[in-house]
Amino acid sequence: MGMKLKQPCVSQKEKDSEWSNTINGKFVIIGMDAFLIPWNPLYQIQHGPHYFITKKTLSDQQLCFDPTYGFHNKKYPSKSLVSNSYALIPVKMKTSEKYPPGYKSAPFDQAKEVIKNHPKTLNNFRMQADIWVSENEETALLPAKFTDALLTGRYLYRHFLEKKYINSHALSLFQDKEYYRKWIAVKNGFYKAALDQRNNIAYSEAFSILESLLKQEMTLAEQILCK
């Protein structure tokens, strides 16, 4: 995907440490209750998990990008951003500076990463999700929250492609509305399964759609490598 999501930081100590160690200009995915996000339609109305992206700056007000609603340059105080979040996920963008200037290496390298890592991502997520749903009501929600983070990562990747590689073949998929509708269906399926843990059909269907999405991304990666 041209990026790597690091382990989510969930404790206050982890979040404070990661934020202070994040270099200015780097992207971070923020998980926060929609009730606390001023630009969210559910602000001070209803609680619910939500993810958005910020690019760290020296300013006390961080500029945020919310791909779900297409909002750019929304401001959130730095201290509140960290303390109000329930998850802080650092993003590492992968580049290939060893190539000569003008050589479009990034889409090629990203395609290799997709083919190498997607099967492992699916298997690891499936094993972890089975553990989460069997523990308690709170952890049963984690597959849906993890899927939401994956979806936000794809919005960020699309933003990256549009800024850096506007002619990339990958845009054909990452600008497809149906592609994102399927990701939302996966998330909603996991939520449905969490609310009714006897509903194994919703859980299985969510994984089936997720597997098809990752295969779709792998097919695109193979096409990029063959160009």
C-alpha angles and dihedrals in degrees: 000000000000090000143064125222111215124217111295114254110221108160118079091241092052093047094049092048095047094046093050090048094047111106118236111264094032122122123242127186112222123205110201141158107265087225088072099046111093096205094046116102088230094055109143089347108078139004121238141135118269137169132210137162133246131186107215118241136170090253123107086231114063120211111232134199118206109193093183092067099021093244120156133188096015111161127228127172111254097229093047091045091062099037095045095048122096091199135022115194117188116214123215113200112210118226135171109218093164091078123089117266112276095024108128096222100144100076089046094050092044091052090055090050091052094052092046100044109029096079090050091046091054095046094046093047092049092052093046093045091053088056094046096051092048096053110062144314094275097051090043087072093058097086089058092046091048090050089051089055091049090051092050088050089057092051088052091049090052088052089050092050094048091051099041110019107025092162094048116132087227091074090073089071102031092054093049111113092204089057091059093043088059091051089052089049089056091051093047091047091056091048090051091050091048093052091049107029090185088065099095091159093066090047093050093045091051091054091045091056091043091053091050091050093051090047089051090054091047091051089052090049091053090051091052092050091050095052 
